[in-house]
Amino acid sequence: MLRFLRPATFRQLNSRLYTTGKETAREYLDKAAAPFEVFDRRAKRMQRDRAAARAADSREVDYLRDEVARRVADRLLDIKRRYHTVVDIGAGCGHLAKAVDDDMLDKLIMCEMSPVALNRDVDQEYDIEVERRVMDEEMPQFEPETLDAVVSSISMHWINDLPGMMIQVRKALVPDGVFIGAMFGGDSLFELRTSLQLADIERDGGIAARVSPLTDTRDMGSLIGRAGLTLSTIDVDNIVVNYPSMLHLISDINAMGEGNAVVHRLPFIKRDTLLAASAIYKEMHGNKDGTIPATFQPKPLPRGSGQTSLGELFDSTSHKL
């Protein structure tokens, strides 16, 4: 038999605390309404803080972020428009600031959740005016329809609610505003992922979350549609970097602040599993000269204007740094 509660009765029930295991019903409902959490944002901020605090080591691994920032800047040049102010979400240590000049824009607002990374190169001079803001890129805070252009370079792959973030960006853009971003996705680090998985199966009989999950290229269209962005293009580039060994690759990843930040990640990896993965990596993917390749696949995201895919203008080829 169905019973319908009066609104007042429902409000009374909703306001009481009912225990369900170790949490209350109110807490359960609050969690259900929140975005699904894949990444530990606090852990990611701490990783970026630690990496940037070792400034010398951090600068040695700027090569990947600098390269992707140059490609994002090239996309910005494809739009025949000059901007007064551009917002860089997830700016890191200022990689995009090094790739743009005063012919492209007047001012760059760097937004980064790690204050240590944001201010690592605070004394460096750029061709443009730079403003720094501590801001979590998962929750960009800008007034509606106030921004001409927003860019993001290798940061959004750590965002839990990616459509929600892009919705906030869309609302902040003026009509016909521009949004350009690049995030690791698709088959990035597939060599490392498969090697660790095979080593886990061999040594422990299962697979652990060693490498962060990444957004598939085929899913980006629906995510962009949910965000309400129009006239969008999605391009895939491959950047292949050669390393002496898998251990050198992992060391550089940590120095970049790009270590695993999955919520349910394991706190450590056993030495024999790590050595087994290194041997598998070299056997399955190694180069003839003894080095190992690592594939990074930054995917430039929608611009918000423009009607021609960059895939028609540029060939997506592998680059060795």
Disulfide bonds with the S-S distance in Angstrom:
none
